Amino acid sequence: MGCFAGGIKGPLIFCDENKEGNERINSNTYITILNSYLLPFEHTVRELTGRPAVFQQDNAPIHTAKITKEWFRTNKIVTMDWPANSPDLNPIENLWKQLKDNIQSRRVFPRNINELRSALKEEWENLDCSHFEAVVASMPRRINAVLEAKSGPTKY
């Protein structure tokens, strides 16, 4: 999981590192991650920009659970309503593709999960903030493409 606001890069988090034992990642795990990483990032964004961030997430059950929605209300974090099945309208999806491409173009490909995590962290840190700004700037084109495709698939 990762986050950004405009050209401000947030942390890259491996969700499974924040759960207890063999349990699945659930709403409680998600809230733990939000407390540990999103709140400090949101405060940073507010300090740097003078305004609160608007949080965008997909409609995964842990994101839409009552306890999660209550957490956002309690912490006064505005969330963006988001249509189901719309990855072409989610800027972070392009960054995941960029990370994947960067990993695949490495001279030495990660051979196990620990090497992959390390490579992902390194590539995330190396992503220039211009990538974040570019995906945000592409949103009007993406929205128009979705409208022209009548909510069908787009090139994005």
N, C-alpha and C positions, 0 to 999 in steps of 0.2 A: 504494500500500500504506500502511496506517496501523495504529496500534495504540493501545490504551488498557488501563488496569487500574483497574476501579472508576471513580472520578471523576478519575483521573490520565490526562491526554491525552499521547500520544506524538507523534512526528513523522509528517508526511505525506510519503511518499517516492514519487517517480516512478521506477519500476523501469528504464525505458529510459535514464534519465540515468546509470545505474550500470553500463552494459554497454559492451563494446568494439565499436566500429564497427557493422557491420550484423548482427552475430550475434544469434541469438534469446536471450531471457533463459533461461539454463540454471541448473543447480545451483550452478556456480561463481559466477555473478552473484548468485544468491540468497544464498549464503554471504557474499559481499562486503557485501551490504546488511545481513545479520544482524550481521556484525562491526561495521559502521559505525554502525548505528542501534539494533538490538535490544539488544545488550550494554549500551550506555550507559543505555538506557531501563530495562532489567531492574535495573541497579544502582540507579537512581533509585527505582524501585518498592520495592526491598528496603530502601533507606535510609528511605523515607517510611513504609512499612508494617511493617517489621521481619520480613518474610517474603518468600520468593521468589515471583515471578509464575509462573503456569502459562500456557504459550503454546498458543493455539488457532490452527490453520490448517486449510485444507481439504486434500483429498487430491490436489492437483495433482502431477504427476510430479516437479517440482523440489522439492516438499515431502517426498515419500516416498522420494526417492533415497537409496541407502546412504550417500553422502558427506554428505548433509544430516542424516540421522539420527545419523551419527557426530559431526557438528559439535555437535548438541544434547547428545549424551552427554558429549563432551569439555568443553563449556562448562557442564555441569551445569544445563541448563535443561529443566525438565519440560514435556513436550508432552502435550496432551490427545488421547486416541484419539477419532477423529471419524468418524461414518458418512458414506459417500458421498452426494452429492446431498441435502444437508440445509441449504440456506441459511436456512430458517426457524428453525434452531437456532443460527445464528451471529450474535451481537449486532452485529458490525461491518456486516453487510448493511443493517441499519436506518439506520446512520449514512451509508452510501453513498447511500441513498434521500434522507436529509435533505440531504446535500450537493447532490444532483441537483435537488431541489426548490428549494433556496436559489439555485442557479445559474439555474434557469429563471425564478425570480421577480425576477431583477435587472432594474433599469430599462434597463441597457445589457447586452445579451447578448454573451458573448465571440464574436469573429468569426474567430479563428484559434487554433492550438494554444497559442501563447505566452500569449494572453489567457485561454484556458481554464485553463492551469496557474496563472496568477496569480490568477484568480478562485477556483479550488479551494483554493489555499493560504490565501487570505484567508478564505474561508468555513470552512475547517478551523480556523483560528486563532480565528474568531468563535464557533465552536460552544461553547455553554456546557456545562460539565462535567455539569450536570444531565441532559443528553441521554445521556451515557455511563451514568450511574447508572440512568436510567429503562430503558434497554434491558437492563441486567443484571437489574434488578428484574422485568422482564417474562418472564424465562426460565422460572420455574415455570409460568406460563400457557401459554407456547409448548410446553413439554414435554407438558403435559396435552393441548393441542390436537393434537399429533402422535400421542399415544397414542390419543386418541378417534378420530382419523382413520385409525387402524390404519396409521400411517406414510405415509398419503396426503397430498395437499396440504392446507394450512391457510390461514387468512386472513392469516397472517404471510408 
